[in-house]
């Protein structure tokens, strides 16, 4: 969530402006690789919750 807020607001966590060499500010392949690498990290929590619920339902159905 914090990286999303950083992107939207255009500032760092401390409130400073994003540096020119920030990965998403570069554009092109640099920004694309930044988003390809970090998108799975953002989705990790929700996907883990979905899998835990599915596992719980499957275990309850057996017993």
PDB file of N, CA, C and O in Angstrom, chain B, residues numbered from 101:
ATOM      1  N   UNK B 101       0.820  -1.188   0.000  1.00  0.00           N
ATOM      2  CA  UNK B 101       0.000   0.000   0.000  1.00  0.00           C
ATOM      3  C   UNK B 101       0.862   1.249   0.000  1.00  0.00           C
ATOM      4  O   UNK B 101       0.526   2.263  -0.612  1.00  0.00           O
ATOM      5  N   UNK B 102       1.972   1.152   0.695  1.00  0.00           N
ATOM      6  CA  UNK B 102       2.813   2.326   0.824  1.00  0.00           C
ATOM      7  C   UNK B 102       3.415   2.742  -0.518  1.00  0.00           C
ATOM      8  O   UNK B 102       3.514   3.933  -0.814  1.00  0.00           O
ATOM      9  N   UNK B 103       3.818   1.761  -1.329  1.00  0.00           N
ATOM     10  CA  UNK B 103       4.389   2.121  -2.634  1.00  0.00           C
ATOM     11  C   UNK B 103       3.323   2.711  -3.546  1.00  0.00           C
ATOM     12  O   UNK B 103       3.622   3.592  -4.353  1.00  0.00           O
ATOM     13  N   UNK B 104       2.073   2.236  -3.430  1.00  0.00           N
ATOM     14  CA  UNK B 104       0.985   2.803  -4.229  1.00  0.00           C
ATOM     15  C   UNK B 104       0.742   4.255  -3.831  1.00  0.00           C
ATOM     16  O   UNK B 104       0.568   5.117  -4.692  1.00  0.00           O
ATOM     17  N   UNK B 105       0.730   4.524  -2.541  1.00  0.00           N
ATOM     18  CA  UNK B 105       0.543   5.896  -2.067  1.00  0.00           C
ATOM     19  C   UNK B 105       1.686   6.788  -2.528  1.00  0.00           C
ATOM     20  O   UNK B 105       1.472   7.949  -2.877  1.00  0.00           O
ATOM     21  N   UNK B 106       2.896   6.246  -2.530  1.00  0.00           N
ATOM     22  CA  UNK B 106       4.053   7.003  -3.005  1.00  0.00           C
ATOM     23  C   UNK B 106       3.883   7.387  -4.467  1.00  0.00           C
ATOM     24  O   UNK B 106       4.187   8.515  -4.857  1.00  0.00           O
ATOM     25  N   UNK B 107       3.399   6.456  -5.273  1.00  0.00           N
ATOM     26  CA  UNK B 107       3.205   6.724  -6.693  1.00  0.00           C
ATOM     27  C   UNK B 107       2.129   7.776  -6.919  1.00  0.00           C
ATOM     28  O   UNK B 107       2.311   8.693  -7.720  1.00  0.00           O
ATOM     29  N   UNK B 108       1.020   7.648  -6.223  1.00  0.00           N
ATOM     30  CA  UNK B 108      -0.104   8.555  -6.432  1.00  0.00           C
ATOM     31  C   UNK B 108       0.242   9.971  -5.975  1.00  0.00           C
ATOM     32  O   UNK B 108      -0.048  10.941  -6.675  1.00  0.00           O
ATOM     33  N   UNK B 109       0.858  10.085  -4.804  1.00  0.00           N
ATOM     34  CA  UNK B 109       1.160  11.401  -4.258  1.00  0.00           C
ATOM     35  C   UNK B 109       2.428  12.004  -4.836  1.00  0.00           C
ATOM     36  O   UNK B 109       2.619  13.219  -4.774  1.00  0.00           O
ATOM     37  N   UNK B 110       3.287  11.181  -5.392  1.00  0.00           N
ATOM     38  CA  UNK B 110       4.526  11.688  -5.984  1.00  0.00           C
ATOM     39  C   UNK B 110       5.550  12.117  -4.955  1.00  0.00           C
ATOM     40  O   UNK B 110       6.433  12.921  -5.253  1.00  0.00           O
ATOM     41  N   UNK B 111       5.442  11.586  -3.741  1.00  0.00           N
ATOM     42  CA  UNK B 111       6.392  11.926  -2.687  1.00  0.00           C
ATOM     43  C   UNK B 111       6.902  10.658  -2.034  1.00  0.00           C
ATOM     44  O   UNK B 111       6.317   9.585  -2.183  1.00  0.00           O
ATOM     45  N   UNK B 112       7.991  10.794  -1.314  1.00  0.00           N
ATOM     46  CA  UNK B 112       8.516   9.663  -0.549  1.00  0.00           C
ATOM     47  C   UNK B 112       7.729   9.548   0.753  1.00  0.00           C
ATOM     48  O   UNK B 112       6.829  10.348   1.010  1.00  0.00           O
ATOM     49  N   UNK B 113       8.065   8.566   1.564  1.00  0.00           N
ATOM     50  CA  UNK B 113       7.392   8.370   2.840  1.00  0.00           C
ATOM     51  C   UNK B 113       7.598   9.581   3.749  1.00  0.00           C
ATOM     52  O   UNK B 113       6.717   9.936   4.532  1.00  0.00           O
ATOM     53  N   UNK B 114       8.734  10.192   3.640  1.00  0.00           N
ATOM     54  CA  UNK B 114       9.052  11.369   4.476  1.00  0.00           C
ATOM     55  C   UNK B 114       8.435  12.654   3.944  1.00  0.00           C
ATOM     56  O   UNK B 114       8.490  13.682   4.618  1.00  0.00           O
ATOM     57  N   UNK B 115       7.848  12.620   2.748  1.00  0.00           N
ATOM     58  CA  UNK B 115       7.218  13.810   2.185  1.00  0.00           C
ATOM     59  C   UNK B 115       8.065  14.544   1.167  1.00  0.00           C
ATOM     60  O   UNK B 115       7.621  15.543   0.602  1.00  0.00           O
ATOM     61  N   UNK B 116       9.285  14.068   0.920  1.00  0.00           N
ATOM     62  CA  UNK B 116      10.146  14.690  -0.092  1.00  0.00           C
ATOM     63  C   UNK B 116       9.655  14.305  -1.479  1.00  0.00           C
ATOM     64  O   UNK B 116       8.973  13.294  -1.646  1.00  0.00           O
ATOM     65  N   UNK B 117      10.004  15.110  -2.467  1.00  0.00           N
ATOM     66  CA  UNK B 117       9.657  14.788  -3.851  1.00  0.00           C
ATOM     67  C   UNK B 117      10.425  13.541  -4.289  1.00  0.00           C
ATOM     68  O   UNK B 117      11.536  13.288  -3.824  1.00  0.00           O
ATOM     69  N   UNK B 118       9.817  12.767  -5.188  1.00  0.00           N
ATOM     70  CA  UNK B 118      10.487  11.568  -5.685  1.00  0.00           C
ATOM     71  C   UNK B 118      11.732  11.964  -6.472  1.00  0.00           C
ATOM     72  O   UNK B 118      11.687  12.918  -7.249  1.00  0.00           O
ATOM     73  N   UNK B 119      12.836  11.255  -6.287  1.00  0.00           N
ATOM     74  CA  UNK B 119      14.043  11.569  -7.051  1.00  0.00           C
ATOM     75  C   UNK B 119      13.855  11.217  -8.525  1.00  0.00           C
ATOM     76  O   UNK B 119      13.008  10.396  -8.877  1.00  0.00           O
ATOM     77  N   UNK B 120      14.637  11.832  -9.355  1.00  0.00           N
ATOM     78  CA  UNK B 120      14.528  11.605 -10.799  1.00  0.00           C
ATOM     79  C   UNK B 120      14.894  10.176 -11.171  1.00  0.00           C
ATOM     80  O   UNK B 120      14.420   9.669 -12.188  1.00  0.00           O
ATOM     81  N   UNK B 121      15.724   9.516 -10.374  1.00  0.00           N
ATOM     82  CA  UNK B 121      16.121   8.146 -10.699  1.00  0.00           C
ATOM     83  C   UNK B 121      15.226   7.099 -10.033  1.00  0.00           C
ATOM     84  O   UNK B 121      15.586   5.922 -10.008  1.00  0.00           O
ATOM     85  N   UNK B 122      14.080   7.491  -9.499  1.00  0.00           N
ATOM     86  CA  UNK B 122      13.133   6.532  -8.921  1.00  0.00           C
ATOM     87  C   UNK B 122      12.645   5.623 -10.043  1.00  0.00           C
ATOM     88  O   UNK B 122      12.329   6.116 -11.126  1.00  0.00           O
ATOM     89  N   UNK B 123      12.572   4.293  -9.818  1.00  0.00           N
ATOM     90  CA  UNK B 123      12.295   3.351 -10.907  1.00  0.00           C
ATOM     91  C   UNK B 123      11.043   3.663 -11.733  1.00  0.00           C
ATOM     92  O   UNK B 123      11.075   3.521 -12.955  1.00  0.00           O
ATOM     93  N   UNK B 124       9.968   4.074 -11.114  1.00  0.00           N
ATOM     94  CA  UNK B 124       8.748   4.324 -11.887  1.00  0.00           C
ATOM     95  C   UNK B 124       8.786   5.668 -12.598  1.00  0.00           C
ATOM     96  O   UNK B 124       7.977   5.910 -13.493  1.00  0.00           O
ATOM     97  N   UNK B 125       9.695   6.534 -12.225  1.00  0.00           N
ATOM     98  CA  UNK B 125       9.808   7.836 -12.874  1.00  0.00           C
ATOM     99  C   UNK B 125      10.629   7.773 -14.161  1.00  0.00           C
ATOM    100  O   UNK B 125      10.559   8.686 -14.984  1.00  0.00           O
ATOM    101  N   UNK B 126      11.397   6.716 -14.339  1.00  0.00           N
ATOM    102  CA  UNK B 126      12.278   6.605 -15.490  1.00  0.00           C
ATOM    103  C   UNK B 126      11.547   6.411 -16.802  1.00  0.00           C
ATOM    104  O   UNK B 126      11.987   6.912 -17.837  1.00  0.00           O
ATOM    105  N   UNK B 127      10.430   5.687 -16.775  1.00  0.00           N
ATOM    106  CA  UNK B 127       9.692   5.414 -17.991  1.00  0.00           C
ATOM    107  C   UNK B 127      10.318   4.269 -18.773  1.00  0.00           C
ATOM    108  O   UNK B 127      11.412   3.805 -18.450  1.00  0.00           O
ATOM    109  N   UNK B 128       9.626   3.831 -19.783  1.00  0.00           N
ATOM    110  CA  UNK B 128      10.138   2.779 -20.650  1.00  0.00           C
ATOM    111  C   UNK B 128      10.292   1.452 -19.947  1.00  0.00           C
ATOM    112  O   UNK B 128       9.476   1.075 -19.107  1.00  0.00           O
ATOM    113  N   UNK B 129      11.363   0.742 -20.307  1.00  0.00           N
ATOM    114  CA  UNK B 129      11.613  -0.592 -19.764  1.00  0.00           C
ATOM    115  C   UNK B 129      11.870  -0.566 -18.264  1.00  0.00           C
ATOM    116  O   UNK B 129      11.523  -1.510 -17.554  1.00  0.00           O
ATOM    117  N   UNK B 130      12.468   0.493 -17.791  1.00  0.00           N
ATOM    118  CA  UNK B 130      12.767   0.590 -16.368  1.00  0.00           C
ATOM    119  C   UNK B 130      11.479   0.596 -15.544  1.00  0.00           C
ATOM    120  O   UNK B 130      11.375  -0.127 -14.553  1.00  0.00           O
ATOM    121  N   UNK B 131      10.515   1.395 -15.940  1.00  0.00           N
ATOM    122  CA  UNK B 131       9.237   1.445 -15.221  1.00  0.00           C
ATOM    123  C   UNK B 131       8.466   0.139 -15.393  1.00  0.00           C
ATOM    124  O   UNK B 131       7.839  -0.340 -14.448  1.00  0.00           O
ATOM    125  N   UNK B 132       8.507  -0.437 -16.587  1.00  0.00           N
ATOM    126  CA  UNK B 132       7.792  -1.696 -16.831  1.00  0.00           C
ATOM    127  C   UNK B 132       8.355  -2.812 -15.954  1.00  0.00           C
ATOM    128  O   UNK B 132       7.595  -3.583 -15.368  1.00  0.00           O
ATOM    129  N   UNK B 133       9.672  -2.903 -15.859  1.00  0.00           N
ATOM    130  CA  UNK B 133      10.260  -3.945 -15.022  1.00  0.00           C
ATOM    131  C   UNK B 133       9.952  -3.704 -13.543  1.00  0.00           C
ATOM    132  O   UNK B 133       9.777  -4.657 -12.784  1.00  0.00           O
ATOM    133  N   UNK B 134       9.885  -2.447 -13.134  1.00  0.00           N
ATOM    134  CA  UNK B 134       9.522  -2.108 -11.753  1.00  0.00           C
ATOM    135  C   UNK B 134       8.124  -2.634 -11.434  1.00  0.00           C
ATOM    136  O   UNK B 134       7.927  -3.269 -10.398  1.00  0.00           O
ATOM    137  N   UNK B 135       7.161  -2.380 -12.304  1.00  0.00           N
ATOM    138  CA  UNK B 135       5.791  -2.818 -12.045  1.00  0.00           C
ATOM    139  C   UNK B 135       5.634  -4.331 -12.178  1.00  0.00           C
ATOM    140  O   UNK B 135       4.870  -4.938 -11.426  1.00  0.00           O
ATOM    141  N   UNK B 136       6.334  -4.939 -13.107  1.00  0.00           N
ATOM    142  CA  UNK B 136       6.261  -6.404 -13.257  1.00  0.00           C
ATOM    143  C   UNK B 136       6.822  -7.091 -12.026  1.00  0.00           C
ATOM    144  O   UNK B 136       6.296  -8.120 -11.604  1.00  0.00           O
ATOM    145  N   UNK B 137       7.868  -6.549 -11.449  1.00  0.00           N
ATOM    146  CA  UNK B 137       8.485  -7.173 -10.273  1.00  0.00           C
ATOM    147  C   UNK B 137       7.691  -6.930  -8.995  1.00  0.00           C
ATOM    148  O   UNK B 137       7.646  -7.811  -8.137  1.00  0.00           O
ATOM    149  N   UNK B 138       7.071  -5.779  -8.841  1.00  0.00           N
ATOM    150  CA  UNK B 138       6.411  -5.451  -7.583  1.00  0.00           C
ATOM    151  C   UNK B 138       4.926  -5.768  -7.542  1.00  0.00           C
ATOM    152  O   UNK B 138       4.362  -5.821  -6.449  1.00  0.00           O
ATOM    153  N   UNK B 139       4.269  -5.980  -8.656  1.00  0.00           N
ATOM    154  CA  UNK B 139       2.848  -6.318  -8.643  1.00  0.00           C
ATOM    155  C   UNK B 139       2.570  -7.615  -7.895  1.00  0.00           C
ATOM    156  O   UNK B 139       1.625  -7.652  -7.107  1.00  0.00           O
ATOM    157  N   UNK B 140       3.343  -8.682  -8.098  1.00  0.00           N
ATOM    158  CA  UNK B 140       3.077  -9.893  -7.310  1.00  0.00           C
ATOM    159  C   UNK B 140       3.216  -9.674  -5.802  1.00  0.00           C
ATOM    160  O   UNK B 140       2.526 -10.332  -5.024  1.00  0.00           O
ATOM    161  N   UNK B 141       4.087  -8.773  -5.380  1.00  0.00           N
ATOM    162  CA  UNK B 141       4.234  -8.505  -3.950  1.00  0.00           C
ATOM    163  C   UNK B 141       2.988  -7.843  -3.382  1.00  0.00           C
ATOM    164  O   UNK B 141       2.616  -8.105  -2.239  1.00  0.00           O
ATOM    165  N   UNK B 142       2.346  -6.997  -4.159  1.00  0.00           N
ATOM    166  CA  UNK B 142       1.115  -6.343  -3.719  1.00  0.00           C
ATOM    167  C   UNK B 142      -0.021  -7.354  -3.641  1.00  0.00           C
ATOM    168  O   UNK B 142      -0.877  -7.260  -2.761  1.00  0.00           O
ATOM    169  N   UNK B 143      -0.035  -8.318  -4.552  1.00  0.00           N
ATOM    170  CA  UNK B 143      -1.105  -9.309  -4.593  1.00  0.00           C
ATOM    171  C   UNK B 143      -0.892 -10.468  -3.624  1.00  0.00           C
ATOM    172  O   UNK B 143      -1.796 -11.284  -3.447  1.00  0.00           O
ATOM    173  N   UNK B 144       0.270 -10.562  -2.998  1.00  0.00           N
ATOM    174  CA  UNK B 144       0.598 -11.692  -2.136  1.00  0.00           C
ATOM    175  C   UNK B 144      -0.404 -11.846  -0.988  1.00  0.00           C
ATOM    176  O   UNK B 144      -0.909 -12.946  -0.766  1.00  0.00           O
ATOM    177  N   UNK B 145      -0.696 -10.791  -0.271  1.00  0.00           N
ATOM    178  CA  UNK B 145      -1.599 -10.856   0.877  1.00  0.00           C
ATOM    179  C   UNK B 145      -3.006 -11.308   0.518  1.00  0.00           C
ATOM    180  O   UNK B 145      -3.506 -12.265   1.110  1.00  0.00           O
ATOM    181  N   UNK B 146      -3.664 -10.647  -0.438  1.00  0.00           N
ATOM    182  CA  UNK B 146      -5.006 -11.079  -0.810  1.00  0.00           C
ATOM    183  C   UNK B 146      -5.054 -12.504  -1.352  1.00  0.00           C
ATOM    184  O   UNK B 146      -5.984 -13.248  -1.041  1.00  0.00           O
ATOM    185  N   UNK B 147      -4.068 -12.895  -2.155  1.00  0.00           N
ATOM    186  CA  UNK B 147      -4.061 -14.260  -2.689  1.00  0.00           C
ATOM    187  C   UNK B 147      -3.838 -15.283  -1.580  1.00  0.00           C
ATOM    188  O   UNK B 147      -4.427 -16.364  -1.612  1.00  0.00           O
ATOM    189  N   UNK B 148      -3.008 -14.963  -0.614  1.00  0.00           N
ATOM    190  CA  UNK B 148      -2.793 -15.855   0.514  1.00  0.00           C
ATOM    191  C   UNK B 148      -4.073 -16.013   1.333  1.00  0.00           C
ATOM    192  O   UNK B 148      -4.371 -17.110   1.806  1.00  0.00           O
ATOM    193  N   UNK B 149      -4.828 -14.937   1.505  1.00  0.00           N
ATOM    194  CA  UNK B 149      -6.101 -15.011   2.231  1.00  0.00           C
ATOM    195  C   UNK B 149      -7.096 -15.897   1.492  1.00  0.00           C
ATOM    196  O   UNK B 149      -7.787 -16.703   2.115  1.00  0.00           O
ATOM    197  N   UNK B 150      -7.176 -15.758   0.170  1.00  0.00           N
ATOM    198  CA  UNK B 150      -8.087 -16.585  -0.630  1.00  0.00           C
ATOM    199  C   UNK B 150      -7.704 -18.061  -0.500  1.00  0.00           C
ATOM    200  O   UNK B 150      -8.575 -18.915  -0.329  1.00  0.00           O
ATOM    201  N   UNK B 151      -6.435 -18.358  -0.578  1.00  0.00           N
ATOM    202  CA  UNK B 151      -5.987 -19.743  -0.451  1.00  0.00           C
ATOM    203  C   UNK B 151      -6.248 -20.296   0.943  1.00  0.00           C
ATOM    204  O   UNK B 151      -6.598 -21.468   1.082  1.00  0.00           O
ATOM    205  N   UNK B 152      -6.086 -19.487   1.964  1.00  0.00           N
ATOM    206  CA  UNK B 152      -6.340 -19.950   3.330  1.00  0.00           C
ATOM    207  C   UNK B 152      -7.818 -20.267   3.538  1.00  0.00           C
ATOM    208  O   UNK B 152      -8.152 -21.263   4.180  1.00  0.00           O
ATOM    209  N   UNK B 153      -8.695 -19.440   3.006  1.00  0.00           N
ATOM    210  CA  UNK B 153     -10.133 -19.692   3.113  1.00  0.00           C
ATOM    211  C   UNK B 153     -10.504 -20.958   2.354  1.00  0.00           C
ATOM    212  O   UNK B 153     -11.265 -21.781   2.863  1.00  0.00           O
ATOM    213  N   UNK B 154      -9.983 -21.124   1.154  1.00  0.00           N
ATOM    214  CA  UNK B 154     -10.275 -22.330   0.362  1.00  0.00           C
ATOM    215  C   UNK B 154      -9.765 -23.581   1.073  1.00  0.00           C
ATOM    216  O   UNK B 154     -10.433 -24.615   1.071  1.00  0.00           O
ATOM    217  N   UNK B 155      -8.590 -23.488   1.676  1.00  0.00           N
ATOM    218  CA  UNK B 155      -8.043 -24.622   2.415  1.00  0.00           C
ATOM    219  C   UNK B 155      -8.928 -24.958   3.620  1.00  0.00           C
ATOM    220  O   UNK B 155      -9.200 -26.127   3.892  1.00  0.00           O
ATOM    221  N   UNK B 156      -9.369 -23.931   4.328  1.00  0.00           N
ATOM    222  CA  UNK B 156     -10.233 -24.143   5.478  1.00  0.00           C
ATOM    223  C   UNK B 156     -11.552 -24.797   5.098  1.00  0.00           C
ATOM    224  O   UNK B 156     -12.032 -25.690   5.796  1.00  0.00           O
ATOM    225  N   UNK B 157     -12.132 -24.355   4.003  1.00  0.00           N
ATOM    226  CA  UNK B 157     -13.391 -24.957   3.533  1.00  0.00           C
ATOM    227  C   UNK B 157     -13.178 -26.417   3.139  1.00  0.00           C
ATOM    228  O   UNK B 157     -14.010 -27.275   3.434  1.00  0.00           O
ATOM    229  N   UNK B 158     -12.076 -26.687   2.480  1.00  0.00           N
ATOM    230  CA  UNK B 158     -11.787 -28.052   2.047  1.00  0.00           C
ATOM    231  C   UNK B 158     -11.566 -28.974   3.241  1.00  0.00           C
ATOM    232  O   UNK B 158     -12.034 -30.113   3.238  1.00  0.00           O
ATOM    233  N   UNK B 159     -10.860 -28.495   4.256  1.00  0.00           N
ATOM    234  CA  UNK B 159     -10.611 -29.296   5.458  1.00  0.00           C
ATOM    235  C   UNK B 159     -11.896 -29.559   6.257  1.00  0.00           C
ATOM    236  O   UNK B 159     -12.082 -30.648   6.800  1.00  0.00           O
ATOM    237  N   UNK B 160     -12.786 -28.545   6.325  1.00  0.00           N
ATOM    238  CA  UNK B 160     -14.051 -28.719   7.043  1.00  0.00           C
ATOM    239  C   UNK B 160     -14.974 -29.687   6.334  1.00  0.00           C
ATOM    240  O   UNK B 160     -15.731 -30.410   6.981  1.00  0.00           O
ATOM    241  N   UNK B 161     -14.922 -29.710   5.002  1.00  0.00           N
ATOM    242  CA  UNK B 161     -15.791 -30.589   4.231  1.00  0.00           C
ATOM    243  C   UNK B 161     -15.397 -32.054   4.439  1.00  0.00           C
ATOM    244  O   UNK B 161     -16.260 -32.932   4.398  1.00  0.00           O
ATOM    245  N   UNK B 162     -14.127 -32.326   4.658  1.00  0.00           N
ATOM    246  CA  UNK B 162     -13.660 -33.706   4.874  1.00  0.00           C
ATOM    247  C   UNK B 162     -14.105 -34.250   6.236  1.00  0.00           C
ATOM    248  O   UNK B 162     -14.508 -35.407   6.354  1.00  0.00           O
ATOM    249  N   UNK B 163     -14.023 -33.397   7.255  1.00  0.00           N
ATOM    250  CA  UNK B 163     -14.258 -33.851   8.614  1.00  0.00           C
ATOM    251  C   UNK B 163     -15.665 -33.775   8.971  1.00  0.00           C
ATOM    252  O   UNK B 163     -16.038 -34.124  10.091  1.00  0.00           O
TER     253      UNK B 163
END
